[in-house]
Amino acid sequence: MKNKPIVHAVWVLFAALMALFTASARAGDDPSFIAFHVGGYDVNDDQTAGQLNIEYRSNWDEWYVKPFGGVMGTTDAAVYGYAGFMLDIYFGRRIVLTPNVAVGLYSDGDGKDLGSAMEFRSGVEMAYRFDSRTRLGFAFHHISNASISDNNPGTETLTLVLSLPLKNLFDDD
């Protein structure tokens, strides 16, 4: 059968979409988060620096996509403020895969020159979700200017991420 690869691909796509919408539906009880990242900046190069991020992750979602914003600083005095969108994909109750994209403004400080003040970030986070909805995981991101300037070296980051539900931080119970 000549169409077997196409039929197989259609079924895989259908199964993936069903899993996505079913898994995303489990997020209904997730609150807004404050997330903290700590790890390495420019881990793919010889200019590796320490990195800290703080993010606000909204519980508002439209078609399962949620807005977020944050700021990153490095031990080389680079600063990056960004905003974007993320999607939580659940594997059971505990494991959450979160692909995300963002755009922001970057200042290199004494660190790596990424070629432009405007930089784009794409990445993925894999986290364990506790009963309290707190999440602990790892994130990998690529930051670059998408060739809007002649110089576009890009960089990769690898961080440990702790996401704390805002409702747990301010509950009086």
N, C-alpha and C positions, 0 to 999 in steps of 0.2 A: 504494500500500500504506500503510494508516494506521499500522501498527505499525513502520514503517521506523525512526523515531527511537529507539524502544524497543529494537529489535534492534541498532541501531548502538551504543547506550549499553551494552547487555549485552556486546557484543564488545569495546568499548573497556575496560570494567571487567575483563573476563576477561584481555585482553592486559596490562593494567596489573598485575594480580595475578600473572600468570606472570612478568612482567619483574621485579617486586619480589622474588619468591621465588628466581628464578634469580640476580638480581643480588646479593641478600643472601647467597646461598650462597658467593659469592666471598670473603666476609669471614672465612672459616674460619681463616686464618693471621694475622689481626690480633690484636695483643697489647693489653694495657691501655695507656692513654696518660696523660701529664700534658700538659694543654693550657694555653697562655698566650694571653690576649686583650689587645689594646691598641687603643684607638680612642675613639669619641665616645659620651657618655651624654646622653640627651635631645636627640638630633640633630634632632628635629622641632619644637623650641621655641627660645625665645630664652635659655634657661638652659643651653646646651650646656656640658658639662664633659668633661675627660679621664677615661678609664676603663681600669682594669686588672682582669683576672680571672685566677684560676688554678683549674683543674679537674682532678679525677681521673675518668677514664673507664674503667670496668671492661671487661674482655674477656668477662665472663660474659654470656651472653645466653639468653633464653627466648623462643622464637618470634621471634628476631632483634632483640628489644628489649633494650637494655643500660642499666644504671643508671649515673648519674654524679652528682657533687656538686662544688660549688665555692664560691668566695667572690669577690665583686666589690667594688672600692673605686673612688671617684671623686676627682677633684681638689677637689670640694666637701665632702669628708669623709663622703659617703654610703657605707654599707656594706650589702651584701646577701649573706647566706649561703643557699644553695639546694641542693636535691637533686631529681632527676627521672629521666626516661627518654628515651632517644634511639634512633633507628633509622638505620643506615647503608644507603643505597641506592647501589649501584655502577653507573656507566655506563662499561663497559669496565673495565680494570685501574686506571685513573688518577683518574677523576673520582668523587668521593663527595659525595652530597647527604645531609645529616643533619638531618631535622626533629627537634625536641626540645621537651619540656615539663618544667617544674619548679615547685616551690613552695618558698618560703623566708621568712626574716625580714629585714626592711628597717629601717634607721635612716637618716633623711635628712641627718644632720649639718647642714651649711650649704647643702645642695642642695634639690632639688625634693621637696616634701611629696606623697607618693603616696597619702595618705589612710588608711593602715593599716600596722601592723607586718607583717601577713601579705600577701605579694605573690605573684602567679603570673607565670611567664615562659613565653612560647612563641616559637619562632623556627626558623630554618633556617640551616644552614651549607653552603657549597659549597667543596670543597677539592680540591687536587691531591695525589695519593698517590705518593710516591717509592718506589723499590725497597726502601729501608730501612724502609718503612711510615710514615715521617715524613709529616705532612700540612701543607700551607700553604694557607690560604684566607680567606674572608670570612664573617662571620656577621651576621645581622640578627635582633634580638629585640624583642618587645613585653613590657613589664612593667606590670602593673596589679593592682588588688585585686579584680577581677571584680565590682565593685559591692557588696562586703560592707560598705562604709562609704558615707556620703553623698558624700564627696569621692573621686573616682576619675579623676584627670586622665590617668593612664597615661604611659608614656614609651617611646621607641624608642632602641635602641642599634645602632651599626654598628662592627664591630671586625675587625681583622686577627687571624687565629688561627694559631698554630703548635702542632701536636700532636706530641709526641715519644713514641715507644714506650718504655715503661719497661724492657723487656728490653734495648734498645740502650743505655740509660743505665748499666746495671749489669752488662753482659757483660764478661767478662775476655778475650775473644778478641782 
